[in-house]
């Protein structure tokens, strides 16, 4: 059993939803024969804290409508994160939108305090595990990568992916932590990061990657835009876990979220 994933490593137009949606329309124009398309973190705006003017609501969102239309058009899941307002709260929210219209979401738990993300956004409290085409998939967002307890494979997921705006000057951390997450969780790990420079002058090197369940690097691209499609093998995953059954000796624990 295989799953075909397309990584979209792209520049982003700073704080311009319309320009980004037009750009991704063009980038995905000729794409076909894939199961899941992964876009970067905050793919409609860049990593902005200007939430009051950029946030969209779940019921009236250009970004989500675009994702729904693109998923149906390409017959593939479209996923990535956006700035979403719900009530009085703002979320860095990853949407998972399927071709049949079904959708679910994950709110970024670990907010990046160095950029004061925690002062503008509300953190999520629940992991998301998606069952799709016989695969269990766990989505995460950027800074979550630094927290192995949160990302620990307690649910026997087959694949975890991280969408990101991860700065170039810490690219070594990004690459190293993606590898660590693959090895310790015995799962495929995918990281999709942006490239270029944002409106605050921060540079991004991309370094989008695919890691095997044993930590082998299956794909890596830095410093330029790229669209890459790869087939992941469930048989290979099972073989790795059978030969090296480390995941069976993991610690079992649960998170207890307390009010802030």
C-alpha positions as CSV (number, residue, x, y, z in Angstrom):
1,X,0.0,0.0,0.0
2,X,1.5,3.3,-1.0
3,X,0.6,7.0,-0.5
4,X,1.7,9.7,-2.9
5,X,2.7,13.0,-1.4
6,X,3.5,16.3,-3.1
7,X,5.7,18.9,-1.2
8,X,5.3,22.5,-2.3
9,X,8.4,24.6,-1.3
10,X,7.6,28.2,-2.3
11,X,8.2,31.8,-1.7
12,X,5.3,33.7,-0.1
13,X,3.8,37.1,-0.9
14,X,3.9,39.1,2.4
15,X,0.5,39.6,3.9
16,X,-1.3,39.2,0.5
17,X,-3.9,36.4,0.5
18,X,-5.0,37.1,-3.1
19,X,-1.5,37.1,-4.5
20,X,-0.6,33.9,-2.7
21,X,-3.7,32.0,-3.9
22,X,-3.1,33.2,-7.5
23,X,0.5,32.0,-7.2
24,X,-0.4,28.6,-5.9
25,X,-3.1,28.3,-8.6
26,X,-0.3,28.7,-11.1
27,X,2.1,26.3,-9.3
28,X,-0.4,23.5,-9.1
29,X,-1.8,23.9,-12.6
30,X,-0.2,20.8,-14.1
31,X,-0.1,18.7,-11.0
32,X,-1.9,15.3,-11.1
33,X,-1.7,11.8,-9.8
34,X,-1.0,12.6,-6.2
35,X,-2.9,11.9,-3.0
36,X,-1.8,14.7,-0.7
37,X,-0.5,18.2,-1.4
38,X,1.4,19.9,1.4
39,X,1.8,23.7,1.5
40,X,3.9,25.7,4.0
41,X,2.8,27.3,7.2
42,X,0.6,30.4,6.8
43,X,0.7,29.9,3.1
44,X,-1.7,32.7,2.4
45,X,0.1,35.5,4.3
46,X,3.6,34.5,5.4
47,X,4.4,34.3,9.2
48,X,2.7,37.5,10.2
49,X,1.4,38.7,13.6
50,X,-0.9,41.1,11.9
51,X,-3.9,39.0,12.9
52,X,-6.6,41.6,13.1
53,X,-6.4,42.5,9.4
54,X,-5.3,39.1,8.0
55,X,-7.5,36.6,9.9
56,X,-10.2,34.7,8.1
57,X,-13.2,32.9,9.6
58,X,-14.0,29.3,9.0
59,X,-17.4,30.2,7.4
60,X,-16.1,32.9,5.1
61,X,-12.5,32.2,4.2
62,X,-11.0,32.8,0.8
63,X,-8.2,30.4,1.8
64,X,-10.5,27.6,2.8
65,X,-12.8,27.9,-0.2
66,X,-9.7,27.8,-2.4
67,X,-8.5,24.7,-0.7
68,X,-11.8,23.0,-1.1
69,X,-11.9,23.9,-4.8
70,X,-8.3,22.8,-5.4
71,X,-8.8,19.5,-3.6
72,X,-11.8,18.7,-5.8
73,X,-10.1,19.9,-9.0
74,X,-6.9,17.9,-8.3
75,X,-8.6,14.9,-6.6
76,X,-6.1,15.2,-3.8
77,X,-6.0,16.4,-0.2
78,X,-4.8,20.0,0.2
79,X,-3.2,20.9,3.5
80,X,-1.4,23.9,5.0
81,X,-2.0,26.4,7.8
82,X,-3.8,29.8,7.8
83,X,-4.6,32.6,10.2
84,X,-8.1,31.8,11.5
85,X,-10.3,33.8,13.9
86,X,-12.9,31.9,16.0
87,X,-14.8,33.9,18.5
88,X,-12.3,36.3,20.1
89,X,-9.4,34.0,19.5
90,X,-6.9,33.7,16.6
91,X,-5.3,30.4,15.6
92,X,-2.5,29.3,13.4
93,X,-4.7,26.5,12.0
94,X,-3.8,23.7,9.7
95,X,-6.6,22.6,7.5
96,X,-6.8,19.1,6.0
97,X,-9.2,19.3,3.1
98,X,-10.2,16.1,1.2
99,X,-11.5,15.9,-2.4
100,X,-15.0,14.8,-1.2
101,X,-15.3,18.0,0.9
102,X,-14.5,16.4,4.2
103,X,-12.2,18.6,6.3
104,X,-10.6,18.7,9.8
105,X,-8.0,20.9,11.4
106,X,-5.1,21.1,13.8
107,X,-4.3,24.2,15.9
108,X,-0.6,24.8,16.5
109,X,0.2,24.0,20.1
110,X,3.6,25.4,20.5
111,X,3.5,29.1,19.7
112,X,6.9,30.7,18.8
113,X,7.6,33.1,21.7
114,X,10.6,34.6,20.1
115,X,8.3,36.2,17.5
116,X,5.6,36.9,20.1
117,X,3.3,34.5,18.4
118,X,1.9,33.6,21.9
119,X,0.8,37.2,22.3
120,X,-1.4,37.1,19.2
121,X,-2.6,33.5,18.9
122,X,-4.2,30.9,21.1
123,X,-2.4,27.6,21.3
124,X,-4.1,24.3,20.4
125,X,-4.7,21.6,22.9
126,X,-5.4,18.5,20.8
127,X,-3.3,16.4,18.4
128,X,-4.9,15.4,15.2
129,X,-4.6,11.9,13.7
130,X,-6.1,11.6,10.2
131,X,-7.1,8.2,8.7
132,X,-6.7,8.5,4.9
133,X,-6.4,5.7,2.3
134,X,-5.2,3.2,5.0
135,X,-2.6,5.6,6.5
136,X,-2.6,7.2,9.9
137,X,-1.3,10.7,9.5
138,X,-0.3,13.3,12.2
139,X,0.1,17.0,11.1
140,X,2.2,19.5,13.1
141,X,3.2,23.1,12.6
142,X,6.8,24.5,12.7
143,X,7.8,25.1,16.3
144,X,6.1,21.9,17.4
145,X,9.1,20.1,15.9
146,X,11.2,21.1,18.9
147,X,9.0,19.3,21.3
148,X,9.4,15.5,21.0
149,X,7.0,14.6,23.8
150,X,4.1,16.3,21.9
151,X,5.1,14.7,18.7
152,X,5.7,11.2,20.2
153,X,4.1,8.4,18.2
154,X,1.7,7.2,20.9
155,X,-1.0,6.6,18.3
156,X,0.9,4.3,15.9
157,X,0.8,6.9,13.1
158,X,2.5,6.0,9.9
159,X,3.4,9.5,8.8
160,X,3.9,12.9,10.5
161,X,4.4,16.1,8.6
162,X,5.4,19.6,9.6
163,X,4.5,22.8,7.7
164,X,6.8,25.7,8.5
165,X,8.2,29.1,8.2
166,X,11.6,28.1,9.7
167,X,14.4,30.7,9.3
168,X,17.5,29.8,7.4
169,X,19.9,30.6,10.2
170,X,18.5,27.7,12.2
171,X,18.2,25.3,9.2
172,X,20.7,22.9,10.9
173,X,18.2,22.5,13.8
174,X,15.3,21.9,11.3
175,X,17.2,19.2,9.4
176,X,18.5,17.5,12.6
177,X,15.2,17.5,14.4
178,X,13.3,16.1,11.4
179,X,15.8,13.2,11.3
180,X,15.4,12.7,15.1
181,X,11.6,12.6,14.8
182,X,11.8,9.9,12.1
183,X,14.2,7.7,14.0
184,X,12.5,7.9,17.4
185,X,9.0,7.5,16.1
186,X,9.7,4.9,13.3
187,X,7.5,6.8,10.9
188,X,7.8,8.7,7.7
189,X,8.5,12.3,8.4
190,X,8.0,15.2,6.0
191,X,8.9,18.8,6.5
192,X,7.6,21.5,4.1
193,X,9.2,24.9,4.6
194,X,9.1,28.1,2.6
195,X,12.0,29.9,0.8
196,X,12.8,33.5,0.1
197,X,12.6,36.6,2.4
198,X,9.5,37.7,4.4
199,X,8.3,41.3,5.0
200,X,10.4,41.5,8.2
201,X,13.6,40.7,6.4
202,X,14.0,37.1,7.6
203,X,15.4,34.6,5.1
204,X,14.2,31.1,4.6
205,X,16.2,28.2,3.0
206,X,13.4,25.7,2.6
207,X,15.3,22.5,3.3
208,X,12.0,20.6,2.7
209,X,12.7,17.0,3.4
210,X,11.3,13.5,3.4
211,X,12.7,11.0,5.9
212,X,12.2,7.2,6.0
213,X,11.1,5.4,9.2
214,X,14.7,4.6,9.8
215,X,15.8,8.2,9.3
216,X,17.2,7.8,5.8
217,X,17.0,11.0,3.8
218,X,14.7,10.3,0.8
219,X,14.4,13.9,-0.4
220,X,15.9,17.3,0.4
221,X,15.9,20.7,-1.4
222,X,17.3,24.0,-0.2
223,X,17.3,27.6,-1.3
224,X,15.0,27.4,-4.3
225,X,11.3,26.8,-5.1
226,X,10.5,23.2,-5.7
227,X,7.5,20.9,-6.2
228,X,8.3,17.3,-5.5
229,X,6.2,14.2,-5.5
230,X,7.2,11.0,-3.7
231,X,5.5,7.6,-3.1
232,X,5.7,6.3,0.4
233,X,5.5,2.5,1.1
234,X,3.4,1.0,3.9
235,X,5.2,-2.3,3.3
236,X,8.6,-0.7,3.9
237,X,7.3,0.9,7.1
238,X,6.0,-2.5,8.4
239,X,9.4,-4.1,7.5
240,X,11.3,-1.5,9.5
241,X,9.1,-1.8,12.6
242,X,9.3,-5.6,12.4
243,X,13.1,-5.8,12.1
244,X,13.6,-3.1,14.8
245,X,10.6,-3.1,17.1
246,X,11.8,-0.2,19.2
247,X,8.5,1.7,19.1
248,X,7.0,-1.2,21.1
249,X,9.2,-0.2,24.1
250,X,8.0,3.5,24.2
251,X,6.8,5.1,27.3
252,X,3.1,5.6,27.5
253,X,1.8,8.9,28.8
254,X,-1.0,11.5,28.3
255,X,-1.2,15.2,28.3
256,X,-3.3,17.1,30.9
257,X,-4.1,20.6,29.6
258,X,-4.7,23.1,32.4
259,X,-6.2,26.5,31.9
260,X,-3.7,29.3,31.2
